[in-house]
Every structure is written in C-alpha cells, then in structure tokens.
Amino acid sequence: MAGGDDFYSRDRPDEPRLAEDRPRGHGPEQRPATGHRHVWIWWLVLAAIILILFFIFI
C-alpha cells in the first residue's frame, strides 16, 4: 500500500483547484431582472384602494 501523500496525489492533476462555477454575491452591475417589481405592486395596491373607495362612496 502506498504512503499517505503518494496515495492521494498520483491521480490528481497538476493544478487541482477548479474555477468557481457559482460566483457569490452581486455587484452593482449585476442586478436581478425583477428589481422594479415592488414599484408596480405598490401602484396596483394604490389603484385597488382608490377603486374600492370610489365604489363605496358613490
């Protein structure tokens, strides 16, 4: 049986570190596509409240 370091190093490539395939975090240049969704939600909520008040007080 091979010694400790020799056993694990014989099948390893010369550069065993892999490039990271899942970068962590987002910078200011990488914004998610749904960044302005909350603005539209608040506009819809406001429109619904106005319509409800309109139909109550007519």
Backbone atoms as SQL, in Angstrom:
CREATE TABLE atoms (id INTEGER PRIMARY KEY, chain TEXT, resi INTEGER, resn TEXT, atom TEXT, x REAL, y REAL, z REAL);
INSERT INTO atoms VALUES
  (1, 'A', 1, 'MET', 'N', 0.840, -1.180, 0.000),
  (2, 'A', 1, 'MET', 'CA', 0.000, 0.000, 0.000),
  (3, 'A', 1, 'MET', 'C', 0.882, 1.240, 0.000),
  (4, 'A', 2, 'ALA', 'N', 0.474, 2.282, -0.718),
  (5, 'A', 2, 'ALA', 'CA', 1.278, 3.491, -0.864),
  (6, 'A', 2, 'ALA', 'C', 1.208, 4.328, 0.403),
  (7, 'A', 3, 'GLY', 'N', 2.210, 5.179, 0.571),
  (8, 'A', 3, 'GLY', 'CA', 2.246, 6.090, 1.715),
  (9, 'A', 3, 'GLY', 'C', 1.185, 7.165, 1.605),
  (10, 'A', 4, 'GLY', 'N', 0.937, 7.920, 2.677),
  (11, 'A', 4, 'GLY', 'CA', -0.146, 8.893, 2.781),
  (12, 'A', 4, 'GLY', 'C', -0.244, 9.887, 1.640),
  (13, 'A', 5, 'ASP', 'N', 0.776, 10.693, 1.390),
  (14, 'A', 5, 'ASP', 'CA', 0.697, 11.722, 0.352),
  (15, 'A', 5, 'ASP', 'C', 0.732, 11.113, -1.051),
  (16, 'A', 6, 'ASP', 'N', 1.470, 10.075, -1.238),
  (17, 'A', 6, 'ASP', 'CA', 1.591, 9.474, -2.553),
  (18, 'A', 6, 'ASP', 'C', 0.258, 8.872, -3.010),
  (19, 'A', 7, 'PHE', 'N', -0.500, 8.287, -2.102),
  (20, 'A', 7, 'PHE', 'CA', -1.768, 7.647, -2.452),
  (21, 'A', 7, 'PHE', 'C', -2.762, 8.649, -3.038),
  (22, 'A', 8, 'TYR', 'N', -2.856, 9.832, -2.437),
  (23, 'A', 8, 'TYR', 'CA', -3.823, 10.821, -2.897),
  (24, 'A', 8, 'TYR', 'C', -3.313, 11.694, -4.041),
  (25, 'A', 9, 'SER', 'N', -2.025, 11.814, -4.216),
  (26, 'A', 9, 'SER', 'CA', -1.507, 12.738, -5.220),
  (27, 'A', 9, 'SER', 'C', -1.268, 12.102, -6.585),
  (28, 'A', 10, 'ARG', 'N', -1.288, 10.821, -6.715),
  (29, 'A', 10, 'ARG', 'CA', -0.928, 10.222, -8.001),
  (30, 'A', 10, 'ARG', 'C', -1.999, 10.428, -9.074),
  (31, 'A', 11, 'ASP', 'N', -3.283, 10.548, -8.714),
  (32, 'A', 11, 'ASP', 'CA', -4.342, 10.747, -9.710),
  (33, 'A', 11, 'ASP', 'C', -4.780, 12.197, -9.836),
  (34, 'A', 12, 'ARG', 'N', -4.171, 13.079, -9.088),
  (35, 'A', 12, 'ARG', 'CA', -4.586, 14.484, -9.123),
  (36, 'A', 12, 'ARG', 'C', -3.894, 15.224, -10.265),
  (37, 'A', 13, 'PRO', 'N', -4.594, 16.180, -10.884),
  (38, 'A', 13, 'PRO', 'CA', -3.956, 16.973, -11.945),
  (39, 'A', 13, 'PRO', 'C', -2.907, 17.914, -11.350),
  (40, 'A', 14, 'ASP', 'N', -2.122, 18.521, -12.229),
  (41, 'A', 14, 'ASP', 'CA', -1.073, 19.431, -11.766),
  (42, 'A', 14, 'ASP', 'C', -1.671, 20.644, -11.054),
  (43, 'A', 15, 'GLU', 'N', -2.806, 21.153, -11.533),
  (44, 'A', 15, 'GLU', 'CA', -3.485, 22.293, -10.912),
  (45, 'A', 15, 'GLU', 'C', -4.848, 21.804, -10.405),
  (46, 'A', 16, 'PRO', 'N', -4.924, 21.326, -9.161),
  (47, 'A', 16, 'PRO', 'CA', -6.166, 20.709, -8.693),
  (48, 'A', 16, 'PRO', 'C', -7.291, 21.690, -8.357),
  (49, 'A', 17, 'ARG', 'N', -7.007, 22.980, -8.289),
  (50, 'A', 17, 'ARG', 'CA', -8.062, 23.946, -7.951),
  (51, 'A', 17, 'ARG', 'C', -8.942, 24.208, -9.167),
  (52, 'A', 18, 'LEU', 'N', -10.238, 24.162, -8.966),
  (53, 'A', 18, 'LEU', 'CA', -11.195, 24.401, -10.044),
  (54, 'A', 18, 'LEU', 'C', -11.654, 25.852, -10.022),
  (55, 'A', 19, 'ALA', 'N', -11.992, 26.357, -11.181),
  (56, 'A', 19, 'ALA', 'CA', -12.571, 27.698, -11.244),
  (57, 'A', 19, 'ALA', 'C', -13.957, 27.655, -10.611),
  (58, 'A', 20, 'GLU', 'N', -14.310, 28.721, -9.921),
  (59, 'A', 20, 'GLU', 'CA', -15.598, 28.744, -9.239),
  (60, 'A', 20, 'GLU', 'C', -16.717, 28.859, -10.252),
  (61, 'A', 21, 'ASP', 'N', -17.658, 27.929, -10.217),
  (62, 'A', 21, 'ASP', 'CA', -18.739, 27.934, -11.196),
  (63, 'A', 21, 'ASP', 'C', -19.986, 28.657, -10.688),
  (64, 'A', 22, 'ARG', 'N', -20.027, 29.008, -9.414),
  (65, 'A', 22, 'ARG', 'CA', -21.158, 29.744, -8.861),
  (66, 'A', 22, 'ARG', 'C', -20.632, 30.959, -8.108),
  (67, 'A', 23, 'PRO', 'N', -20.419, 32.071, -8.790),
  (68, 'A', 23, 'PRO', 'CA', -19.909, 33.247, -8.095),
  (69, 'A', 23, 'PRO', 'C', -20.887, 33.705, -7.020),
  (70, 'A', 24, 'ARG', 'N', -20.351, 34.194, -5.929),
  (71, 'A', 24, 'ARG', 'CA', -21.178, 34.601, -4.798),
  (72, 'A', 24, 'ARG', 'C', -21.380, 36.104, -4.808),
  (73, 'A', 25, 'GLY', 'N', -22.582, 36.512, -4.452),
  (74, 'A', 25, 'GLY', 'CA', -22.869, 37.929, -4.304),
  (75, 'A', 25, 'GLY', 'C', -23.112, 38.611, -5.639),
  (76, 'A', 26, 'HIS', 'N', -23.668, 39.799, -5.568),
  (77, 'A', 26, 'HIS', 'CA', -23.945, 40.589, -6.760),
  (78, 'A', 26, 'HIS', 'C', -23.347, 41.975, -6.569),
  (79, 'A', 27, 'GLY', 'N', -22.710, 42.447, -7.586),
  (80, 'A', 27, 'GLY', 'CA', -22.219, 43.809, -7.573),
  (81, 'A', 27, 'GLY', 'C', -23.270, 44.741, -8.137),
  (82, 'A', 28, 'PRO', 'N', -23.007, 46.023, -8.157),
  (83, 'A', 28, 'PRO', 'CA', -23.985, 46.955, -8.694),
  (84, 'A', 28, 'PRO', 'C', -24.247, 46.758, -10.186),
  (85, 'A', 29, 'GLU', 'N', -23.324, 46.111, -10.890),
  (86, 'A', 29, 'GLU', 'CA', -23.520, 45.892, -12.316),
  (87, 'A', 29, 'GLU', 'C', -24.347, 44.649, -12.599),
  (88, 'A', 30, 'GLN', 'N', -24.606, 43.813, -11.601),
  (89, 'A', 30, 'GLN', 'CA', -25.363, 42.584, -11.799),
  (90, 'A', 30, 'GLN', 'C', -26.662, 42.654, -11.005),
  (91, 'A', 31, 'ARG', 'N', -27.630, 43.371, -11.493),
  (92, 'A', 31, 'ARG', 'CA', -28.902, 43.479, -10.789),
  (93, 'A', 31, 'ARG', 'C', -29.852, 42.403, -11.281),
  (94, 'A', 32, 'PRO', 'N', -30.682, 41.890, -10.380),
  (95, 'A', 32, 'PRO', 'CA', -31.662, 40.898, -10.830),
  (96, 'A', 32, 'PRO', 'C', -32.688, 41.512, -11.771),
  (97, 'A', 33, 'ALA', 'N', -33.281, 40.690, -12.620),
  (98, 'A', 33, 'ALA', 'CA', -34.222, 41.184, -13.631),
  (99, 'A', 33, 'ALA', 'C', -35.517, 41.704, -13.024),
  (100, 'A', 34, 'THR', 'N', -35.847, 41.311, -11.799),
  (101, 'A', 34, 'THR', 'CA', -37.100, 41.719, -11.167),
  (102, 'A', 34, 'THR', 'C', -36.877, 42.841, -10.162),
  (103, 'A', 35, 'GLY', 'N', -35.978, 43.748, -10.434),
  (104, 'A', 35, 'GLY', 'CA', -35.644, 44.792, -9.486),
  (105, 'A', 35, 'GLY', 'C', -36.730, 45.813, -9.261),
  (106, 'A', 36, 'HIS', 'N', -37.609, 46.062, -10.246),
  (107, 'A', 36, 'HIS', 'CA', -38.627, 47.097, -10.108),
  (108, 'A', 36, 'HIS', 'C', -40.018, 46.517, -9.888),
  (109, 'A', 37, 'ARG', 'N', -40.092, 45.270, -9.541),
  (110, 'A', 37, 'ARG', 'CA', -41.386, 44.629, -9.337),
  (111, 'A', 37, 'ARG', 'C', -42.127, 45.260, -8.166),
  (112, 'A', 38, 'HIS', 'N', -41.426, 45.623, -7.097),
  (113, 'A', 38, 'HIS', 'CA', -42.099, 46.174, -5.925),
  (114, 'A', 38, 'HIS', 'C', -42.773, 47.512, -6.223),
  (115, 'A', 39, 'VAL', 'N', -42.242, 48.279, -7.151),
  (116, 'A', 39, 'VAL', 'CA', -42.860, 49.555, -7.520),
  (117, 'A', 39, 'VAL', 'C', -44.208, 49.308, -8.175),
  (118, 'A', 40, 'TRP', 'N', -44.270, 48.355, -9.076),
  (119, 'A', 40, 'TRP', 'CA', -45.529, 48.031, -9.741),
  (120, 'A', 40, 'TRP', 'C', -46.541, 47.470, -8.759),
  (121, 'A', 41, 'ILE', 'N', -46.104, 46.695, -7.795),
  (122, 'A', 41, 'ILE', 'CA', -47.018, 46.150, -6.786),
  (123, 'A', 41, 'ILE', 'C', -47.654, 47.271, -5.988),
  (124, 'A', 42, 'TRP', 'N', -46.869, 48.261, -5.575),
  (125, 'A', 42, 'TRP', 'CA', -47.424, 49.376, -4.802),
  (126, 'A', 42, 'TRP', 'C', -48.384, 50.216, -5.641),
  (127, 'A', 43, 'TRP', 'N', -48.093, 50.390, -6.931),
  (128, 'A', 43, 'TRP', 'CA', -49.029, 51.124, -7.794),
  (129, 'A', 43, 'TRP', 'C', -50.348, 50.372, -7.925),
  (130, 'A', 44, 'LEU', 'N', -50.289, 49.052, -8.040),
  (131, 'A', 44, 'LEU', 'CA', -51.517, 48.251, -8.133),
  (132, 'A', 44, 'LEU', 'C', -52.310, 48.289, -6.829),
  (133, 'A', 45, 'VAL', 'N', -51.621, 48.252, -5.701),
  (134, 'A', 45, 'VAL', 'CA', -52.300, 48.350, -4.414),
  (135, 'A', 45, 'VAL', 'C', -52.984, 49.700, -4.288),
  (136, 'A', 46, 'LEU', 'N', -52.310, 50.758, -4.668),
  (137, 'A', 46, 'LEU', 'CA', -52.889, 52.092, -4.604),
  (138, 'A', 46, 'LEU', 'C', -54.113, 52.207, -5.526),
  (139, 'A', 47, 'ALA', 'N', -54.031, 51.679, -6.727),
  (140, 'A', 47, 'ALA', 'CA', -55.162, 51.713, -7.655),
  (141, 'A', 47, 'ALA', 'C', -56.341, 50.919, -7.102),
  (142, 'A', 48, 'ALA', 'N', -56.082, 49.780, -6.474),
  (143, 'A', 48, 'ALA', 'CA', -57.159, 48.978, -5.894),
  (144, 'A', 48, 'ALA', 'C', -57.832, 49.728, -4.752),
  (145, 'A', 49, 'ILE', 'N', -57.058, 50.394, -3.906),
  (146, 'A', 49, 'ILE', 'CA', -57.634, 51.172, -2.804),
  (147, 'A', 49, 'ILE', 'C', -58.487, 52.312, -3.336),
  (148, 'A', 50, 'ILE', 'N', -58.010, 52.994, -4.356),
  (149, 'A', 50, 'ILE', 'CA', -58.778, 54.098, -4.947),
  (150, 'A', 50, 'ILE', 'C', -60.085, 53.579, -5.534),
  (151, 'A', 51, 'LEU', 'N', -60.042, 52.452, -6.240),
  (152, 'A', 51, 'LEU', 'CA', -61.268, 51.885, -6.808),
  (153, 'A', 51, 'LEU', 'C', -62.255, 51.451, -5.727),
  (154, 'A', 52, 'ILE', 'N', -61.755, 50.848, -4.683),
  (155, 'A', 52, 'ILE', 'CA', -62.636, 50.422, -3.585),
  (156, 'A', 52, 'ILE', 'C', -63.293, 51.632, -2.927),
  (157, 'A', 53, 'LEU', 'N', -62.511, 52.658, -2.637),
  (158, 'A', 53, 'LEU', 'CA', -63.077, 53.883, -2.046),
  (159, 'A', 53, 'LEU', 'C', -64.061, 54.554, -2.999),
  (160, 'A', 54, 'PHE', 'N', -63.770, 54.524, -4.278),
  (161, 'A', 54, 'PHE', 'CA', -64.660, 55.111, -5.271),
  (162, 'A', 54, 'PHE', 'C', -66.023, 54.434, -5.281),
  (163, 'A', 55, 'PHE', 'N', -66.019, 53.088, -5.248),
  (164, 'A', 55, 'PHE', 'CA', -67.288, 52.359, -5.267),
  (165, 'A', 55, 'PHE', 'C', -68.036, 52.419, -3.936),
  (166, 'A', 56, 'ILE', 'N', -67.340, 52.605, -2.834),
  (167, 'A', 56, 'ILE', 'CA', -68.005, 52.723, -1.528),
  (168, 'A', 56, 'ILE', 'C', -68.755, 54.060, -1.415),
  (169, 'A', 57, 'PHE', 'N', -68.126, 55.133, -1.861),
  (170, 'A', 57, 'PHE', 'CA', -68.686, 56.467, -1.655),
  (171, 'A', 57, 'PHE', 'C', -69.506, 56.994, -2.831),
  (172, 'A', 58, 'ILE', 'N', -69.849, 56.178, -3.783),
  (173, 'A', 58, 'ILE', 'CA', -70.732, 56.642, -4.880),
  (174, 'A', 58, 'ILE', 'C', -72.166, 56.453, -4.472);
